[in-house]
Amino acid sequence: GWMLNWALRHRLIMVGVFLTVVASTVPLFMLVGTDFINQDDQSEFEIVIKTPDGTSLEGTDLVLRNIESEVWKLRGVQHVLTTINGGGTSGVTDGSVYVGLTDLTERKFTQFDVMEDARKLMKDISEVM
């Protein structure tokens, strides 16, 4: 009880502390930023696609084969694994391409650089389709 009694007797101070805390949240947020988890280069990433509804298994396979052949051209690519309906609950219009890169110690660029290249590649592929 003594802290509560003190706070009730000094209401003006408590309001000042409250306003200071509220006013400090914006500058602190800008200082800290929004990434609570550091980006970590794991030398791998996944491209997930969904072809239009009604696309056959063969149609999705063709799209994924085209993506796979282009992904091999990206720098540092060492492994590629393509999957259709990998979750078991999705349909033949859902697919993914796992991309494994050379080890971080053996390359001078980050996984995130390659991911940006892959995004540009996917944009180019989607414009052709």
Helices and strands as residue ranges (DSSP letters): H 2-9, H 11-32, E 44-50, H 57-71, E 77-84, E 94-101, G 104-106, H 111-128
